[in-house]
């Protein structure tokens, strides 16, 4: 979870906001950042509808989709 938030830390002036819900071994995790401030992931209750799981939204400037995809692949494997 925290590894996924490395891009906002390294590009905090360009990436304004990150928010998402991802599945992990611990369950559903809420990920949130505001600039370089990364909140600890929060475990969310299970829900019957999983449409909002494994979605991360980033708001920022000065980067391309391929740069973000490369960064996420690096940390996710």
N, C-alpha and C positions, 0 to 999 in steps of 0.2 A: 504494500500500500504506500508506504512512505517513499519507496523507490520511484513510484510512478510520479511523485511530486517533485522530482529533481529538476525538471525543466523550469518550473516557476522560480526555483531558488537560483538557478544559473542565469535566467533571463527575466528576473523579477520586474525590471523596469519596462519590459515589453509585454509581458503576460500579466494582465490585470486581474483575471479571475479564472479559477478552475473549480468545477463542481461536478460530481458524478457519484454513481452508485456502481460498485463492482463486486462480483462474487469472489470470495476467497475461502480458504480452508476454515477461517473463523466465522464465516457467514457473509451476509450482505454488509459491505462497508461503505459509509458515506465519506467521500473525500472532498475537502474544501480548502482552497487557498485564496488569499487576497494579497496580490503582489508577492512579496517574499515571506509572508506570514502563513505557515502551513499548520493547519489545525490537526490535532491527533485524529486518526480515523475513528469513526464512531460505528459500532455494530448496530445495525438496524434490525427490527423484528422481521421475521419472514412474512411474505405476502403471497397470496395465491397467484397474482398477476406479476410476471417477471419481465414485462416489456421495458421497464425502466432500469433494469440491471445491465451492467457492463456498458454503460454509456458515460462518457466524460465530455463535458463542454468546456472549451477554453475560449476566453475573450482576450484579445491582445493585438499586437501589430508587429510587423517586421519579420515575420517568419512564414515559411511555406508549409503546406500540408505535408510534403515529403520530409521536411526537417522534423516535424512533430512525429510522423510515423516512424522514422529512423530512431528517434530518441525513445519512443515507447517500445519498439522492438528490442532495443539494446537492454532495457531494464526488464522486460517481460520474458525475453528469450526467444 
